[in-house]
């Protein structure tokens, strides 16, 4: 069994942040904005945008037309 300090070195912080963004979506909350991500996860605006943009480019999020808001993309269901 690994000690706690040994276990933490295997954690990928960026992956955790991406999953945290996806976990903001719920049945009653289908749209999330970059300011929402920024406020709720304590990220800078630039980091929140880059994370959301990456998730969008990879199909996990979709940007709503003429908006900076996101909804879950089709790749979440695969």
VENPEFEN-V409650 format. One record per residue. N is the residue number from 1. PSI is psi as a letter, one per 40 degrees, with the letter a starting at -180 (999 if undefined). OMEGA is omega as a letter, one per 40 degrees, with the letter a starting at -180 (NA if undefined). Layout:
# VENPEFEN-V409650
N|PSI|OMEGA  N|PSI|OMEGA
This chain:
# VENPEFEN-V409650
1|h|i  2|i|i  3|i|a  4|d|i  5|d|i  6|d|i  7|d|a  8|d|i  9|e|i  10|e|a  11|h|i  12|h|a  13|d|a  14|d|i  15|d|i  16|d|i  17|d|i  18|d|i  19|d|i  20|d|i  21|d|i  22|d|a  23|e|i  24|d|a  25|h|i  26|i|i  27|d|a  28|e|i  29|g|a  30|e|a  31|h|i  32|h|i  33|i|i  34|d|i  35|d|i  36|d|a  37|d|a  38|d|a  39|d|a  40|d|a  41|e|i  42|f|i  43|i|i  44|i|i  45|d|a  46|d|i  47|d|i  48|d|i  49|d|a  50|d|i  51|d|i  52|d|i  53|d|i  54|d|i  55|d|i  56|d|a  57|d|a  58|e|i  59|e|a  60|d|i  61|i|i  62|h|i  63|h|i  64|i|a  65|h|i  66|f|a  67|i|i  68|e|a  69|i|a  70|i|i  71|i|i  72|i|i  73|i|a  74|d|a  75|e|i  76|d|a  77|e|a  78|999|NA
